[in-house]
């Protein structure tokens, strides 16, 4: 792993859609085995940044490196798990069939049971996805993203619409994965989730406002609450 000091290395990335700058000179790095949170409101640029990490968005300026390789690189994609905001599942297949399908793409069907057990869906493995609750679909989508045991897991608003108890369960799993060496980038606009990350990048209007631990960001803003820090840093001149 010495050749991969960072799981993610983004330098000066710019991406525009028309006249709108979705990313405006973003620079950040994610360490190996770290949970890095992208915190910002809807439309801040979080999804665009995550999509650039898997090569779905081509920056107009700057560089994106993932697991030691400049993106896009097909061989690197096999080491990345990507959970989108909308569940990318086949509703007429069972939970197990969905996870098996995604595992087969990566040549890792041996991880199907582990993935389903990790998200507490093994007992519902034969249930057709269209019959599952919204929270169970979220868990199934997560199982599909981690079935091949990725080195980097990208989670775009993974807990939107899930109940508080499930949110806690999912975060417990994220922390265990990070402890096992998986690097995780998770986007969110929920402040209490940010407290669970090792480090944060506060993003708004495509700009990285601040980066660091929750404590470091509070100190920088001179406030006691993360929400107040975000608001204060958002008002600061660029």
N, C-alpha and C positions, 0 to 999 in steps of 0.2 A: 503493500500500500504506500510505500515511500514515494512512488511516482505520482500519487494522487493526494497532495496535501489538502485539497479542497474537493468536496463532492460537487460543489457549484462555484463557478468563478465568472461573474458577470462584470464587464468593464465598459462603462460609458455607453450603454445601450440606448439607442433612440429608435422609436417606431411611431410613425404617424398614420392616421387614417384620414385622408383628406387634409384638412387644415388642423385637425385635432391631434395633439401629441399624446398618444397613449402611454409612451415611455419617453422620458426626457432626461437622458444622460444618467441612467441608473447604474450604479456600481455597488455590488455586494458579493460577499463570499459566505459559503456555508461549509462548516467543517464536517469531517467524517463523524458519524454517530451523533449528530446534533439535530435537535428539533428547532427549526428556524421558522418563525411566524411572520407572514406578510399581513400586516394589519392596516386596514383602510376601508373607507366606505365603498359602496358599489360604484363602479366606473372609475376607480382610482388607478387602475392599470395592473391589478393583481393577476387577473386571468391572462392578460396579454403577456406578462412576464413569465408565467408558468408555461404557457404555450410556446414561448421562445426556447424554453429549456428542452423541449422535445422536438424542436425543429419545425413546429407547425406555423410559427411566425418568424419571418426573416427580418432581422433588424436592418435598418437603413444605415446605422453607424454603430460602432462598438463591437465587442466580441462576447460570445457565450461559450464557456467550456463546462463540460459535465463529465465527472469522473476521469478527469485528466485529458479529455479530448474536445477539440473544437467541434461545435455542433453546426449542422446536423451530421451525425455519423450513425449509419444503420447498426453497426455492431454494438454501439453504446445503448441503443434503445432496448435491447434484450436485458439490460441491467437496470431499467427504469420501470417503476410502477406508476401509473397515472390514473387518478380517480377524478373524473370531471364533475362539474356541478350537477349535471343531469345524468341519472343512472344510465349507463350504456349497457343495457341488458336486453335479452330476448325474452319477451313476456310469455311466450308459449312453451318455453323450455323450463325445466326444473332448476332450482338453485344449483344443484350439483352439476347439471348439464351445462349451465352457463359458466361456472368456474372451470369445468373440464375443458370447455371450448377455448377459453382464454389461456389456460395452461398449455393446451396443445399448440397454440400459436408460438409459444416460447419453448416448446419441447420439454415442459416440466409438469406433466400430468400427475407425477408422484406427489405433488404438493397439494392436491385438491382437498384431501381430508384435513390436513393441517390448517389450510386457509379457512375452511368452513368451521372448524372447531375454534379457531382463533376468534371468530366473530360470533360464536355461539349459534351457529345455524346447522350444525351437523344433524340434529334431530329433525330439522325441517328440510333436509337436503332433497327430498323427493317432491316437495311442494312446488307447483308451477308458480313462476315468479309473479304472474298476474294476480294470484290469490294472496300474495304476501302483503303485509302492512307496509306503509312507507318507510318505517324504521328498519324493517327486515330487508327491504330492497336496498337501503343505504348500506347495510352490513354486507349484503351479497355483492354489491358493487365494490366495496372495499376488498372482499375476498378475491374478486377477479383481478384487482390491482396488485395484490401481494402473493398470488398463487405461485409465481415463479421465483419468490424470495429475492426481490430486487435489492440492489445496493442503495438505490435512491428512490424514495417514495414521494410523489407529488400529489397533494390533496387540495383540491380547489373547493373551498367552502364545504367540507365534508359533513358538517353537523347541522346544516340549514334544514329546518323543519323537523328535527328529531327532538324527542322529549329529553328533559334534563338528565334522567337516569341513564338513558342510552348514551348521551353525550359524555358522561363521566366514564362509562364502560369503554367507549371508543378511545378516549384519551389515555386510559390505563393501558390499552393495547399499544397505542402509539409510543408511549414511554418505554414499554417493554421491548418493542422493536428497536428503538434507538439504543437502549442498553445493550442490545445484541449486535450493534454495529451499523444498523440501517440509518442512513441520513434521511431526514424528513423535512420537506418544505410544505407548510400548510398555510393557506390563505383564510382570512377570517375578518369579519367586522364586529365580532363579539369580544368585548374587552376582557371578560373573565377568562376566556380561552387563552388570551395572550399571556396571562400569568403562568400558564403551563409550559410555555416555550423556553428553551435555553436562551435564545436571543430573538430580538424582533427587528424588523425593518418597517418603519412607519411610512406609508406611501399615500400620496394624494396628488391628483392631477398629473400622474405620471412621474412625479418627483419623489425621491427618497428623502424624507424630512429628517429622519434620525435613525440610528442603528445602535443596538447594544442590548444588554440585559434590561429587564423591566426597571430594576433599581437605577441603572445608569441613565436611562431615559428620563426617569422622574427627576434625578439630580440635574440633568441638563436643562430641563424645563423649570426647575425650581418649585415643583409641586409635589403633593403627596399621593395623588391618584393618577393612574395611567390615562384615564379618560381626559382629565384636565391637561395632562402633558400633551396628548394628541391635539387637543384644541388649541393650546398655546403655541405649539410648534407649527401648527397649520397657519396661524396668523403671522408667523415670523416672515420677514422678507426673504425671498429666495437668494 
